[in-house]
């Protein structure tokens, strides 16, 4: 049975949703090319606070560690009246130690004390003086405006419309298409944050959240441009991005169907779904039913205070819950990459595979294949001096499709509520490498 809604009820869905689409998904022309409004605002904040952001992030990470220790001392019952802070600060011992380690790292990097391996330009400074600046600014605006995408019916509309594609192809609910789109046009970090919030709110099962977080939090178009420029192949961006899309699509079709993702439980975080209804009832088509669900969802939002409160909590959750994880795990991974031959050793089994695939400079290329687990930019940095264009092309494309790198997306996933472990991330990274490498090499041989 079809419903009729007042203009006010419909505008309550339409206006916030259009604002959400604008902030997260509409490319806007700037002096440096195209970017989404969230990224433009984030860049503005980085420019305004350029001299203070390292200090701010060091304080946030240190304060998080102190408050986490305090929560442990006073006990969980003392935080019962503030469920948000209870969930944010009272974490298990593993994450408590990780936060303390992150604080120690942040202080050592900021004041440049201790071993150089911790505070060098290629390790600690890369994180505290560069990546964490970006995360501070992106988290600030993404957190504030995330409710526009999530709370006013846009997820319900897209979820209903995209189910016929997402379910059979990727075994996912239709609403996950928004996560993928926000990552693709905006940034992979936004996709992870969106997925984590949807999982916490009971819209994704453990399996769905794990699949979306590790498969659809793709590298943005903007950052792909940076990667291809690093290997001096900017003029080949179109074939480069087509290659990434084809390899990424194959990985997205395969990964949900094999372990470890296929073995994740199809249960919700609170063992109960949040009123998800995918079957189209009689008297409706996909569009009319999606619109009905969207307006019904928007009607539940009645308070500006609640919107501001939720946005502010999102920001704190990201700053205090995620940034320390990125600092701790990202720095350890970067130190291993920069100061040990571990990733060179790990790359050795790929030499005969690359030679079999007729990739020039197979030995040099092999050293870049697994180092992307530490940071997505490292393969392009290391491979930029290789003479063969085809090899540089393959290295750059593989680094983008591997997706799981500890200095950002991997660290974010571990710090989020998405149910994946460090071991899961290693296995997923290796599987994505094995699935996408042959496709990228084949495309490269066709292109060159």
C-alpha positions, 0 to 999 in steps of 0.5 A: 500500500502506497503512502502519501507524505506532506511536503515538510516530511519529504523535504526533511529527507530531500534537503539533508540528503542532497547536502550529504551527497554534495559534501561527500560525493560531488566533485568541485573544481578548485585551483588544483583540479577537482575535489569533494567539499569535505576534502576542500574543507579539510585542506583549508583546516590543514592550511590554517592550522599547519603549524599546530596540527602535529602538536594537536595530534600529539596532545589528542593521542596522549590524552587518549592514553591517559583517559584510557588508563584512568578508565581502567583505574576507576573501573567500568561501573564509574562510566555507566552513566556515559555510555559513549565514553564508556565505549570509547575509553574502557577498552581491553588490555591490548588496545590500552597498551596500543594507545599507551605505545601510540602516545609514547611514539607521538611524544618521541616524534614531536620532540624528536627524542629516542632512536632516529628510526622512530622520528625520522622523516620516513617513519614517525614524521611521515605519520605525525607531520603528514598523514595525521594532519590529513586524518585530523581534518578529514575526521573533523568534517566527515564526522560532523556531516556523516549524519547527513548521509546516514540519518535522513533516508539516503541509505534507505533509498540507495539500499533498496535501489541497489540491492538487485545489483549488490546482493547477487554480485557481492553478497551485500545489502544495497546501502553498501553502494553508498560506502563504495561511492563515498570512498571512490569519489572522496577517500577510503577513510570516509568509506571505513568510517561510514561502514563502521558506523553502519555496522555499529547501528545494526545495518550490516552483519559482521560478514557484510561489514568486514567485506565492505570495509576491506573490499569497498574502501577503495583509494580515491581518484585524487590519490590515484592521480598522486600515485601515478604521478609518483612513477612519472606516468601521469599521461597514462592515468586513463588506462591506469584507472581502467586497469584499477577498476577491472582488477578491483571489480574482480577482487570484489567478486572473489573476496566475499566468496572465500575465507577469511571473509566468507567465514565471518558470521552473518550476525549483527553487532547486537544480534538484531538487525535495525529494521532492514527490509529488502523484499519489495511489498505488493503495490510498490516498485524499488523506487517507491518503496525506497522513497517510502523507507527514506521518508520514514527514516527522516521523520525519526530525526527531530532534533538539531541538538541530536544531530550536533551531538552525534556529529561531535561524538563521531569526531571524538570517536575518530580522533581518539579511537582511530588516530592512536591505532594509526600511530602505533601500528603504522609506525611499527610497519614503517620502521620494519619497511624502512630499516629492515630487509623483511619486505625484500625477503618476503618479496623474493617468492614473487621473482619467478612469478614476475619473470614468468609473467615477463615483467622487466626488472623482476627482482626490483619489482618484487621488493615493492610487492608486499611493502605496500602493507606498511604504506600504499605510497612506499611501492611507488616511491621505491619503484619510481627509479625502475627504468621500464615504464611497464614495470612502474605501471604494474607497481603503481596499479598493484599498490592501489588495488591491494587496499590494506595498508597499515599507515591508513586503511589497515590502521583505521579498520583495526581502530574501528568496530569493523570485525577484522583482526590483524591476521585477517588483514594480512591474509586479505592483503595477500589474497588481493595481491594474488588475485589482482597481480595477474590481471594488472600484468595482463592489462599492462602487456595489452597497454604497452 
